[in-house]
């Protein structure tokens, strides 16, 4: 078994498959990049998708929440 942990954020890879830290659910490297690595990663980040565009971002999640639950003004 091959395991790796990112020294920057603690994300885990088991046999080259990303799993979310904390939940250990199957992860998505592009989502991890959009949510964490692209803004907060550094040279120690081991995510192969760091720097790639796409996936989920916090801005995208906020927009989806606002569309699903509009605030009356």
NORLIN-V84445 format. One record per pair of residues at least 24 apart in sequence whose ideal C-beta (glycine too) atoms are under 10 Angstrom apart, sorted by the first residue. I is the first residue (numbers start at 1). J is the second residue. D is the distance in whole Angstrom. If there is no record, write none. Layout:
i->I j->J d->D
i->I j->J d->D
This chain:
i->4 j->46 d->6
i->5 j->46 d->8
i->6 j->32 d->9
i->6 j->36 d->9
i->6 j->37 d->8
i->6 j->41 d->8
i->6 j->44 d->7
i->6 j->45 d->6
i->6 j->46 d->5
i->6 j->47 d->7
i->6 j->50 d->10
i->7 j->42 d->9
i->7 j->44 d->5
i->7 j->45 d->8
i->7 j->46 d->8
i->8 j->36 d->9
i->8 j->37 d->8
i->8 j->40 d->7
i->8 j->41 d->6
i->8 j->42 d->6
i->8 j->43 d->9
i->8 j->44 d->5
i->8 j->45 d->5
i->8 j->46 d->8
i->8 j->47 d->9
i->8 j->50 d->10
i->9 j->35 d->10
i->9 j->36 d->5
i->9 j->37 d->7
i->9 j->40 d->7
i->9 j->41 d->7
i->9 j->42 d->10
i->9 j->44 d->9
i->9 j->45 d->7
i->9 j->46 d->9
i->9 j->47 d->8
i->10 j->36 d->10
i->11 j->36 d->8
i->11 j->37 d->8
i->11 j->41 d->10
i->11 j->45 d->9
i->11 j->46 d->8
i->11 j->47 d->7
i->13 j->46 d->8
i->13 j->47 d->9
i->13 j->48 d->9
i->16 j->48 d->9
i->18 j->47 d->8
i->18 j->48 d->9
i->18 j->49 d->9
i->28 j->55 d->6
i->28 j->56 d->8
i->29 j->55 d->8
i->30 j->54 d->5
i->30 j->55 d->3
i->30 j->56 d->8
i->31 j->55 d->4
i->31 j->56 d->4
i->31 j->57 d->9
i->31 j->60 d->10
i->32 j->56 d->9
i->33 j->57 d->9
i->34 j->58 d->8
i->34 j->59 d->9
i->34 j->60 d->8
i->34 j->61 d->10
i->35 j->60 d->9
i->35 j->61 d->8
